Amino acid sequence: MADGTDFPAGGDTAAGGTTAEDAALQEALAAVHVAIWGYGVVGAALPAESRDAVVACELAYLGLRDQLVGLLSDRQVEPVDDEPGHTLPFPVLSPVDAAALAVVLEEVASAAWTWVLDQAGERSTRVLAVAALSAAEVRAVGWRTQAGRTPPTSAFPGLPEA
């Protein structure tokens, strides 16, 4: 709230007895796992001189993963495990395809963080979600540009296109 207090959680629960906020954080963690895996594919399809951006993105997601695992563990919520593999939404056969996949990874992460914002009852969770959502959109702008997409920005990251 404006006075710095947290919104009441309201007792809303999801499957397994966790709060809706915890469930949304679990979904965000799952999206982070996908992004870490996906950036391995992105990096493999780019020339070596273009991989610095991929490394930066992967490191950002590794840090976010560690932060989320710690947060959920502190709440006595078992963090969702990473899947052994994921299905690509399309074949990645060129650097443009790699950039397009990176856009998808960032848009999926943005949608997850938007959901966290919707479900968050604690101020610290909202602050984390806004920071993660903002960072994902900044990364997405670079990848959209590299993929030749216009416009390169999203007016409302994480929300479906109208």
N, C-alpha and C positions, 0 to 999 in steps of 0.2 A: 504494500500500500504506500501511499505518498509519505506516510510518517516513518517508513522503513520497516514496518512490521510485515510479517508474512501473511498471505491469505490463508484462511483456514482450509485444511485439507478436506474437511467435510466427510471423512470416513469412506469415501468412494474407493472401492476395492476392485481389483482385477483378479483373474484366475490365480490360484495359489495363495491368496490372502495378501498379496502385495497391494500397495496403493496404486492408483492410476498413474501417479507421477513415477513410481518405480517401474511400472510396466512400460511407460513411454521411454524412460532411460534405458531399459533393456532393448527396446526397439532401436534406439539411437546407437547402442553398443553393437547390435547386429549390423547396422548400416556401416559403422566404423570398421567392423571385421571385413565386410564386403569391399570397402574402399581400399583397405590395406592389400587385400588379395588382388583387387582389380588394378591397382597401380603397378603390380608386378607385370601384368599383361600389357599395360600401357607402355611401361619402360622397355619391354622386350620388342615392341613394334617401332620404337623411335631410334634414330641414329644416336650413337654414343654422345655426340656433342649436344644433344637436346635433352639429356636425361637429368640435368640438374633440377629442373622444375618437378620432375617425377619424384626425385629423392626428397625434395622439400615437402611435397604433398604427403608422401608416405611417412616421413618423420612427424609431420603435424598430426596425422592420424594415429601413429603409434603413441604419441604423447597423450592424445585424447582418449585412446583406449585405456591407457594406464590410469588416467584420471577417473574415467567412468568405472573401471574395475574397483578402484579404491573407494569411490563414493558408494557404489552398491554394496561392497563388502562392509563398509562402515555402517550401513543400514541393515546389516544382517540379511542381505538379499544375495543369493548365489548368482553371480554374473553369467549371462548366457555365453556358452562356448561358441567358438568359431566353428563353422562347418568345414569339412575337409576340402571342399571345392565348391565352385559356384558356376552357374550357367551364364554364359555371355549373352547379351541381348542381340548381338549381331557378330559376324566374323570381323576380326581385327587383322586386316591385311596390309595396312599402310599407315604412315604417320597421321594422316587425316582421320582414319578410323580410330587410331589410338587417342587422338584428341577428342573425338566424339564420345568414346567410351569414358574418358575422364569427365566430360560434361555430364554424362549419365550418373557416374559415381557421385559427383558433387550435388546433382539435383536430388538423388535418392537421400543423401545425407541431409540436404536442406529440408526435405519433406519430413524426415525423422525429427529434426530439431524443431521444426514448426509444431509438430505434435507434442514434443516435450513442453514447448511454451504454452500450448493449450492446456496441458494437464498439470503444469507445475503449480504447486502450492507454496513452495519455499522460494524466497527471494534469491538465494544462492543458486538454485537450479535455474531460475529465469536468467540470471546473469550469465551462467555457463552456456545456456541455450542460445542467447543472443550473440555471444562471442563466437560460438561454433557456427551458427547460421551465417553470421557476417563473414567469417573466414571462408566458409564454403562458397559463398557467392563471389568473393574476391578471386578465389581460385577458378571458379567456373567462368568468370569473365575472360580470363587468360586462355582457358581451353576452348571456349566458344570462338574466340578470335582466331585461334590456331586452326580450328575446324572449319572456319569460314562461315560461321553462323551469324546471322543478324536478326535482331539486335544482339549485341554481346552481353547486355545486362538484362536482368529480370526485375521488373518493378516490385514484385512481391515474391521473393525467393521462397521456395518450399510449398507454395500454393499451386494448385492446378491451373493450367491456362484456361482462360474464359472462352 
